[in-house]
Amino acid sequence: MSQSGGGSHSLAFRVMRLCRPSFNVDPPLRLHPSDLFVGEDIFDDPLAAPSLPPLLSPATSSPSPDPNYRYRFLLHHSSDAMGLSALLVLPQSFGAIYLGETFCSYISINNSSTFEVRDIIIKAEIQTERQRILLLDTSKSPVETIRAGGRYDFIVEHDVKELGPHTLVCTALYNDGDGERKYLPQFFKFIVANPLSVRTKVLILFRVKWSVLSRYVDNLSVLFNSLGESECHVFIFDGDWKYETTFLEACIENHTKSNLFMDQVDFEPAQNYTSATLKGDGHHSERESLIRETFKPPILIRSGGGIYNYLYQLKSSADSSAQLKVEGSNVLGKLQITWRTNLGEPGRLQTQQILGTPTTKKEMELQVVEVPSIINLQRPFVLKLSLTNQIDREIGPFEVSLSDNGSYVERAVMINGLQSMVVPQVEALGSTEIHLNLIATKTGIQRISGITVFDSKEMKSYEPLPDLEIFVNMD
């Protein structure tokens, strides 16, 4: 759509988008000559089937050129059923323009008058809802003349980085035949759509010692059932408590009317992560794997809603102190996506930062380090805990005790000795180990609950340790 200023002008802009041609599709439905004479059941008849080729040979023979196109609807080759001819069609309009593409336009300014115009200053700009981008400006070197019936042509390009309405603004300031200075503005509007959508899912994997986790197998079903759709915590029965791996699944859906061939879908991790792409290549030899890695075939995502899933493995930085400094930030990284269409037109997108599970920074964290493998009735045992300072200043001293939580039920596991244990101050980003003496008064599966840490200096209690189940044997 174009719009010009008021009054008559000698000049006028003509705009054509430069892009790859499209395939010319012949709409008529072609058919095989045999469908005109016999039905599909003839091949089931043992007597009629052998005589079918001689009967159809005149009709199926290659026809000679005929100006009346008598045979234009006949299916001579299987590829004819696709409806694709040997012709390509040049773009007739701006067409669909997508985010991440390069908008390229051929602009011609025509002199339709009977006299030449002089000193033409031409400007071309792209105007969006947020900004105005200059593509061409001939102010410093104006076009000297455009003769009567002549034209001046140029090409502009713009990397499309915004969605929504865009306007190509073309203006010309020139001297008309009678020496009058005139100003010509014209506007060409188009809409930029989103070519694809990216949906992500984060899965976090913790590695826990089997000697510790085996005591809570009965409660794993409760844990898994409580997990949300956007996140899943999976336990592996080896390693230690602090090792963590994050898996990011990215589902890319094609919203365009043409197939997209994905050249690159790379994940750029945040500073505190490393990333690796996981692929299901099946069983390939070492030589085949090397060739596939060197010459990466593009991945096809079909038009009109085709999808493809990518999986990335993210590992946290090995430096535990660096891990603590970035705790509270849930930025994982971003995706870099490049693709080409059927005829090779490129596109490129970069997603916004992908967020993981929001983490809240705690001043102090209390964790279980070791539980005795055998616990006997009425025999003292030691529960090893770790108290970690996660801020950059010294905190403490602390008192560790078992809180009542307002319950009058008799405890099956109690502290053996003094009911409150004093822990000295913990240095910034440091940790200390606590040995808590306990004793069990009942056999079977029992629960240790209410282990609380109280800051004697700040006069505040921290979140208690989650309940811990143990198995108590008969002495």
N, C-alpha and C positions, 0 to 999 in steps of 0.2 A: 504494500500500500504506500502511495506517495502523496505528498502534499506540498504545494509551492506557495510562495508569498503572493500577495495581491498585485495586480497590474500585469501588463504584457511584458514578456521577456524574450530576448533573442536566443538565450541559452536554456537548455533543459538537461537534467541528469537522467541517465538510463543505467540501471543497476542489474547485474546478473551475478548470482552466486557461482563461484568456481568450486566444483566438487566432482567426484568420480561419476561417470554415467551409471545408469541402472540398466538391468536386463529388460529387454522387451519381451513381454509375455503375450503369446497369441491366445486369446480367450476361447476360440472355437474348440469344442470337444471333438477330438479325433477318434476314429473307430477302426476296427479291423474288418476287412471285407467279409470274412467268414461269418461275422455277426449278422450280415444282411441276408444270408442264405440258409443257415442252419442254426440250431440252438446249441447250447453247451452240452446237452445230453447226447449228442451224436457220437461223442468219443466213448460213451458207455456201450454203444451198439457194436458188437464184434463184426457184423456184416457190413454196416455202413461206413465205419471208420476207415477201412483200407481204401475205399473209393473216394474219400474226401480230397486228397491232394490233386488228382486230375480234374475234379470238378471246379476247384478254386484256382487252378493255375492261370487261366486268363485274367481273372479278377485281381490276383495278387502280383501279376507281373509289373515291372516298373513302367509307369506310364510315360509317354512321350510328352514334350512340352505342349501345353494346351492353353490358348488365351482365355478360355472359359473357366479355367481352374476346375475341371471336372473331378480331379482327384485330390483337391486341396484338403479334404477332411479325412483322407485315408491314412491309417497308421502304418507307415512302411518300416519304421524302425522303433524299437522300444523306447528310445530317448524322446521320440515325438510326443509321448504321453505327458511329459513334463510341461509342455506348452511353451518352452523356451526356444526362441528363434535365434538366428545368428546376428541379430541386430542389437545395438545398445542405444539408449535414449538419453539425450542430454537433459540436464535439469531445466524444468519449465518454470520453477518458482523457487523461493528460498527453501521450501521443504522443511523437514524436521531438523532442528539444530539442537545439539545436546551438550550438556556440561562436559568440559574436558576436551572438546574438539577445537580445531582451529577454523574460525570463520574466515573464509577467503572470498573476496568479492571483486568482480571486474566492473569498474565504473567508467562510463563514457559520458562526457559533457558535449552535447551537440549544439551547433549553431544552425538554427532553422531559418534564419533571416536571409535577406538578399545582400547584406553588407557584412564586412568583417568586424569583429569586436577585438578590443585591445586591453592589455595590462590586466589579465585575469588572475585574481588571487583565489585559489581553491583550497578549501578545508574539508576534511572528512573526519568525523568523530563518532565514537560509540558512546551512547548515553544510557546508563542503567539507573536503577532506583538509588544507588549509593554513590556513583561517581561518573565522571565524564572523561573519556580517554581519547586523546588526539592521535589519529592514524596518519594524517597527511596535512601539511601546511606549506603552501608555496609563497608565503608572504615575503621571504627574503629573495626569492627568484621567481617572480610572476611569469605566467605564460604570456609571451609577447602578443601573439595574435592567434585567432581562430578564424579562418576564412569562411565565407558564406557557404553553407552546406557542409562544412568540415566538422571535425570533432577532435577532442583531446582525451586520450584513454590512460587509465592508470589502475593499478591493483593494490588493494589494502588487505591486511591480515590482522586478525585479533584472536588471541587465545581466550576462549570463553571460560570464565571462572566464576560466574554468578548465574543463579537461576532466575527465572521470571522474565518480564518484558524488557526488551532491548530496542533501541532506536539508532539506526544509522543516519547521522545528520550530515548532509552534504550542502555546502554553501559556496557561492561564487560571488565575488565582487569585481565588476568589470566596467569598462567604458563602452557604451553603446555606439551605434553609427553616428549619432548626432553629438557625441561627446559627453552625454549624460552618464553620471556614475550610478550604477544600479547594483542592487543586492538581491541575490536569489538564494533562498533557503528551500531545501526539500528534505522530507523525512521518510524513512523506510523502516517500518516496524516489524519485529519478529519476536517470537517467544522461545526461550531456552528451557528445555525440559531435562529431567534427570535420566541418564541412560541406564542406570542400574542402582540397585539398593544393596546395602551391606548390613547383614544381621550378624551379631557376634554372640558367642557364648563362652563363658570362662569356667574352666574346671581346675580345681586346685587339688594337688596330690601331696599328702603328707606321708613320711616314712616313720613308722613307729616300731619299737622293739617288740617282738612277739612275746617275750617273757613278761612284758607289761600289758600288752593288749589282750593276751589270752584270758585275762581275768574278766574282760568286759564283752566277751563274744555275745552273751545273751542280750546286751543292750545295743548292739550294732544296728539291728532292725529298726529300733526306735530312732537312732541317729539318722539313718538313711531316709526314713519316712518324713523326717522333719526338714529335709533340705528343700530349697526352692528350685524353681525351674531354671533360673539364670546361673546357678552355681551348684557344683557337686564336689564334695570332699571324698576322696577315695583313699583308703588306707592300704599300705603295703607292709608286710610283716617282716621288715628288716630295717637296717639303718638306725638312725637316732631321731630324737624328737624335733630337732631344729631344721632338718633338711626339708626343703619345700620345692615342688615343681609346679608350674602353672601351664595349662594347656589352653590355647585360644583357638576356637573354631569360628571361621568366617564363612558365612553363606552369602554368595553373590548371585543376585537375580537380574536377568536381562529384561529391561522394560522397553527396548527399542523394537522396531519392525524388521530388523536385519540381524543376522547371526553375528556374534562377537567372538573373535579369536583372541584369547587372553595371552599376551606375550609375557607379562610379568605381573605377579601378585605377591609382592614382598612385604614382609612385616619389619618395620624399623622399631626396635625396642627402645624403651626409656633407658636412661643412663645406668640404672641399677639392675638391668636385665641383660641376658644374652638370649638369642633366638635361633631356632633351627626349624626348618620346614620338614614335616613328616609326610612321606608319600607311600602309598600302597602299590609298589612297583611289581609285586609278585616275585616269581623266581626268574632272575636274569643272571647271565654270566657277568663276570667282571668287565669283560670287553664291551658287552651290550650296555652295562650301566654307565661306563665311561662315555660311550657314544651318546647315550640319552642325556647325559649331563652336559656334554659339549654342544650338541645340537638339540636344543630343547624344542620339541614340537609344541605349537600353540594349543591351548585347551579351548575347545568349542563350547560356547554357551548359546543355546538356540534362542531364536527370537520369540518375543511374546511370552515371557515368563520362564524361560529356561534357567536352571540353577546349577551351581557347582560349589562344593564345600572344600575349604582349605583348612589344614590343621597345623598349628605351630606350637612348638615346645619352648617355653620360657623358663629360664633358671635364674634364681636370684644371685646377686653378687656374692662371691665367697667371703668377702670382708664383712664380718659380723658387725663391726662398728659402723661401717658405711650403711649397712642394712638398718641400723637403729636411727641414723640421721635422716633417712628418707622415709621412715615409718610415719604413717599418717597420710602419705601421698598414695593414691590409688591409680596413677597413670601408668598404663602398660606400654603404650607406643601408638604407632599409626601405620596404616597400610598405604603402599605405593602401588597403583594399578595402572597398567598400560594395555591397550588392546588395538585391534584392527578390525575393520568391517569386511564384508565379502570381497570388495575390490581394493582393499588395502588402505583405506583412510584411517589415520591413526587417531587415538584418543588417550588421554591421560588424566587420572584423578588421584588426589591425595585425601584420605579421610581425616576427620578430626581425631583428636587424641581418644584412644579407646581406654575406658576406665575399667578397672577390676573391682574387687570387693573393697568398699570403703573401710579403711583401718583407722581406728581411734588410738591415739598415742596414750599409753598408760605410763604413769610414773614408776610403778613397781609391778613386777609380775612374779607370781609364786607358781612353781611347777614341781611335779613329782619326778625325782631322778631315779629312785630305785625302791622296789618293794620286795621284801624277802620272799623267796620261792616257797618256803614252808613256814606256816604260822600255826603254833600249837596253843591250845586252850590254857589260860592262866599262866602263860609264859611271856615275859616281856620281849618285844621286838622293836627294831629301829626302822622308822620310815625316813628315807633321805629325801630332802626337799632342796630346791634351789631358789634363792631370793635374788632377783635381778633388778638393778637400778637402771631405768631406761631414759633418764634425763641427764643433763650435763651439769648437775650439781649434787653434792653429797646429801643424802637423806638418812633419817633414823635418829636415835636408836628405835628398835621395835620390840614389841611383845607378841609372841606367838601362843595362841590358846585355842581351846575348843569352845565355840559359842553355843549357847543353849537354843537359840532361834525360837524362843517362846514355847518349846516343846517339853512336855513333862514325861515323855516316854523314856524309859531307862535305856541308856546307851549300852551297846554291845561291845564297843571299843572306846577305851578311855586313855587319858594320859597317865603314864606310870611315874609317879613322883609329883614334883611341883606342877601345879596346874597352869602355870604361865612361864614361858621360856623367854629369856631376854637375849636379843640379837643386837650386836653393836652396829654402828653406822656403816652404810655401804657407800663406797666412793662413786663418783660420777661414772656412768656407763659400766659399772662393775657388778659383781655378783658374789654371793657368799652361800656356802652350803650349810643346811640346817639338819641336825640329827634329832628327830622327835621320838622320844621313848613312849611307846604305847603298849597296851595290854588288852587282850580279848577275853570277854567273860561268857561268850556263847559260841557254840560250834556252828558249822555250816557257812553259808554265804552271808557275810555281814557287811555293813556299810560304814565307812569313815566319813563323817560329814562335819561341817562347821569349823574347819581349820581356818582361823582368822588371823590377820596381821594388823596390829595396832601401832601407829606411829606415836611414840611417847612425846616427841617434841612438837609435832603439828597437831596432836590430839585428834587424830582422825583414824578411822578404820578403812581398810582397803577391801576390795571384793574378795569374799572367801574362796578357798580352793574348791573346785567342783567335787561333788561326792565321789568317793573312791570305794570300790567293792573288793573285798578280800575273801579267801576261803580259810576257815579256821578248822584245824584237825583236832581230834581227840588226843590228849596227851598219852 
